[in-house]
Amino acid sequence: MSLSGKIETTANVATIIVAVLLSMFLVKAYFFPNVIARTQTTAIAPEVTKGKTVDGRALGVDWKKNRRTLVLAISTTCHFCTESAPFFRRLAEVTKDLKTVAVLPQPVPEAQQYLSKVGVHVDEVRQVPLNTVGVRATPTVLLVNDSGVVTDVWVGKLPPEQETQVLTALR
């Protein structure tokens, strides 16, 4: 086969492959539009700030059952969360009268294993996409009252003076 014949064959094969891929995409887009829409959109809540209400149903928490609830929004893949574990352990000691809920994007068994490994004890562990409750960074610590209103927010790995502020606010 001559060089021009090889080039022509290669061009024909490439054209067929592109046509098949394009056809598959168009069939998926026109006959299954909801599948594409669901994979490209997720509910993103407004950023959680002091004074905002947090949807207890999204977290699986009934705020009214508790006077105050401490929410730890963390991730097993966040090194700042792991570095903050000693502080979270101190929080658990101070928060005997508070309900503590750890919220992670990972499955509950994986989250429980992580919390156990870093020595952090909480009352409940929930799997929730953090952006659906307005958390933009991990770790985020929320203090929520019995109406679901955020009374305090602390974001990131806190310096010692801010850790003291948190402990004071919880007492």
C-alpha positions, 0 to 999 in steps of 0.5 A: 500500500502506498503512503497516500493510501495509508494516509487515506485509510487513517483519515477514514478511520479517524472520521468514523471514530469521531462520527461515532463519538459525536453520535453517542453524545447527541443521542445522550443529550437529546434522549437522556437530557436529565442524566446530563443535568443531574451530573452537572448540577448540585444544590449549593446553599449560601455560605453559612454565616453567623445569624443564618439558619442551617437546615436541620433536615439536610444534616439530620439534626432536630435543633429543638431537641438541644439547647445548643449544637456544635457542628464540626464540618470536616473531611477525612482528606483535610490535613487541617482537620487532622491537625485540628484534632487535638483542639476537637478533643478539647472541645469534646471535654468542654461540650458535655452539655452540648450535642456534637455532630460531625458532618463529613462528605465521606460515608459514615463508616469511613468518617467514624473510622477517621474520627476514631483514629484521630481520637475525636468523640462526637454524639452523631456522625452524618454524611452530607455534601458540605456545600449543601449546608453552606460550608465552603472550607474545612474545618468549619465549626458551627455553634447552632441554637435550638432554632437552627440559627448559627450563633458562631462560626469558626473556619480553618485551623484556628490559632491558639487565641481563637481556640481559647475564644471558642472554648470560652463561647462554649462554656 
